[in-house]
Protein backbone atom coordinates (compact mmCIF):
# COMPACT_ATOMS: atom_id res chain seq x y z
CA UNK A 1 0.00 0.00 0.00
CA UNK A 2 2.85 2.32 0.63
CA UNK A 3 4.13 1.88 -2.93
CA UNK A 4 0.73 2.67 -4.29
CA UNK A 5 0.61 5.94 -2.41
CA UNK A 6 3.94 7.04 -3.77
CA UNK A 7 2.90 6.12 -7.30
CA UNK A 8 -0.39 7.93 -6.87
CA UNK A 9 1.40 11.09 -5.69
CA UNK A 10 3.72 10.93 -8.68
CA UNK A 11 0.75 10.49 -11.00
CA UNK A 12 -1.00 13.48 -9.42
CA UNK A 13 2.12 15.65 -9.70
CA UNK A 14 2.55 14.64 -13.35
CA UNK A 15 -1.11 15.34 -14.06
CA UNK A 16 -0.97 18.79 -12.50
CA UNK A 17 2.23 19.63 -14.42
CA UNK A 18 0.69 18.62 -17.78
CA UNK A 19 -2.48 20.57 -16.91
CA UNK A 20 -0.40 23.66 -16.10
CA UNK A 21 1.56 23.30 -19.36
CA UNK A 22 -1.71 23.06 -21.27
CA UNK A 23 -3.00 26.23 -19.60
CA UNK A 24 0.24 28.12 -20.36
CA UNK A 25 0.15 27.04 -24.01
CA UNK A 26 -3.52 27.99 -24.25
CA UNK A 27 -2.84 31.43 -22.80
CA UNK A 28 0.09 31.98 -25.19
CA UNK A 29 -2.07 30.98 -28.15
CA UNK A 30 -4.83 33.31 -26.96
CA UNK A 31 -2.36 36.21 -26.66
CA UNK A 32 -0.99 35.42 -30.14
CA UNK A 33 -4.53 35.36 -31.54
CA UNK A 34 -5.37 38.70 -29.88
CA UNK A 35 -2.18 40.35 -31.21
CA UNK A 36 -2.84 38.98 -34.70
CA UNK A 37 -6.38 40.32 -34.66
CA UNK A 38 -5.14 43.76 -33.56
CA UNK A 39 -2.65 43.83 -36.43
CA UNK A 40 -5.34 42.80 -38.95
CA UNK A 41 -7.75 45.46 -37.66
CA UNK A 42 -5.06 48.13 -38.02
CA UNK A 43 -4.17 46.97 -41.53
CA UNK A 44 -7.81 46.97 -42.62
CA UNK A 45 -8.36 50.38 -41.02
CA UNK A 46 -5.40 51.84 -42.92
CA UNK A 47 -6.60 50.29 -46.16
CA UNK A 48 -10.04 51.88 -45.71
CA UNK A 49 -8.39 55.25 -45.08
CA UNK A 50 -6.22 54.89 -48.21
CA UNK A 51 -9.25 53.94 -50.30
CA UNK A 52 -11.09 57.10 -49.15
CA UNK A 53 -8.02 59.18 -50.04
CA UNK A 54 -7.87 57.49 -53.46
CA UNK A 55 -11.55 58.11 -54.04
CA UNK A 56 -11.10 61.80 -53.19
CA UNK A 57 -8.14 62.07 -55.55
CA UNK A 58 -10.13 60.39 -58.34
CA UNK A 59 -12.98 62.88 -57.86
CA UNK A 60 -10.48 65.77 -57.87
CA UNK A 61 -8.93 64.56 -61.13
CA UNK A 62 -12.38 64.23 -62.72
CA UNK A 63 -13.29 67.77 -61.59
CA UNK A 64 -10.01 69.17 -62.98
CA UNK A 65 -10.57 67.34 -66.25
CA UNK A 66 -14.06 68.81 -66.52
CA UNK A 67 -12.70 72.31 -65.90
CA UNK A 68 -9.89 71.75 -68.45
CA UNK A 69 -12.49 70.80 -71.07
CA UNK A 70 -14.43 73.98 -70.27
CA UNK A 71 -11.18 75.95 -70.67
CA UNK A 72 -10.49 74.26 -74.02
CA UNK A 73 -13.93 75.31 -75.30
CA UNK A 74 -13.63 78.96 -74.31
CA UNK A 75 -10.37 80.01 -72.65
CA UNK A 76 -11.42 83.61 -72.07
CA UNK A 77 -14.44 82.72 -69.92
CA UNK A 78 -12.93 79.85 -67.90
CA UNK A 79 -11.43 81.99 -65.13
CA UNK A 80 -13.04 81.83 -61.70
CA UNK A 81 -14.17 79.16 -59.31
CA UNK A 82 -16.93 76.59 -59.45
CA UNK A 83 -18.23 73.50 -57.71
CA UNK A 84 -17.65 70.50 -59.94
CA UNK A 85 -18.55 67.01 -58.79
CA UNK A 86 -18.60 68.02 -55.14
CA UNK A 87 -15.12 69.58 -55.30
CA UNK A 88 -14.18 73.27 -55.30
CA UNK A 89 -12.33 74.11 -58.54
CA UNK A 90 -10.37 77.35 -59.00
CA UNK A 91 -9.12 78.25 -62.47
CA UNK A 92 -6.62 81.09 -62.99
CA UNK A 93 -6.17 82.13 -66.63
CA UNK A 94 -3.36 84.27 -68.03
CA UNK A 95 -3.34 85.48 -71.60
CA UNK A 96 -0.24 86.26 -73.61
CA UNK A 97 -0.61 88.17 -76.84
CA UNK A 98 1.30 86.68 -79.77
CA UNK A 99 1.83 88.18 -83.25
CA UNK A 100 -1.00 86.13 -84.80
CA UNK A 101 -3.17 85.19 -81.84
CA UNK A 102 -3.38 84.74 -78.12
CA UNK A 103 -1.85 82.07 -75.90
CA UNK A 104 -4.02 81.31 -72.88
CA UNK A 105 -2.45 79.52 -69.92
CA UNK A 106 -4.61 78.08 -67.17
CA UNK A 107 -3.74 76.72 -63.76
CA UNK A 108 -6.53 74.57 -62.40
CA UNK A 109 -6.54 73.78 -58.67
CA UNK A 110 -9.00 71.46 -56.97
CA UNK A 111 -9.67 71.86 -53.24
CA UNK A 112 -11.29 69.60 -50.69
CA UNK A 113 -14.92 70.64 -50.15
CA UNK A 114 -14.51 70.34 -46.38
CA UNK A 115 -11.59 72.76 -46.42
CA UNK A 116 -11.25 76.40 -47.34
CA UNK A 117 -12.97 77.83 -50.39
CA UNK A 118 -10.12 79.57 -52.19
CA UNK A 119 -6.39 79.51 -52.75
CA UNK A 120 -5.81 82.66 -50.66
CA UNK A 121 -6.58 80.77 -47.45
CA UNK A 122 -3.34 78.80 -47.65
CA UNK A 123 -4.97 75.40 -48.09
CA UNK A 124 -3.06 72.92 -50.23
CA UNK A 125 -4.97 71.78 -53.33
CA UNK A 126 -5.89 68.13 -53.64
CA UNK A 127 -4.94 68.22 -57.32
CA UNK A 128 -3.40 70.84 -59.61
CA UNK A 129 -2.90 70.88 -63.36
CA UNK A 130 -1.61 73.45 -65.85
CA UNK A 131 -2.78 73.64 -69.44
CA UNK A 132 -2.63 76.05 -72.36
CA UNK A 133 -4.48 76.84 -75.56
CA UNK A 134 -3.47 78.99 -78.50
CA UNK A 135 -6.27 80.88 -80.24
CA UNK A 136 -5.26 82.09 -83.69
CA UNK A 137 -6.55 85.35 -85.10
CA UNK A 138 -5.71 84.27 -88.64
CA UNK A 139 -8.73 82.99 -90.54
CA UNK A 140 -8.33 80.09 -92.91
Secondary structure by P-SEA (a helix, b strand, c coil): caaaaaaaaaaaaaaaaaaaaaaaaaaaaaaaaaaaaaaaaaaaaaaaaaaaaaaaaaaaaaaaaaaaaaaaacccccccccccccbbbbbbbbbbbcccbbbbbbbbbbbcccccccccccccccbbbbbbbbbbcccc
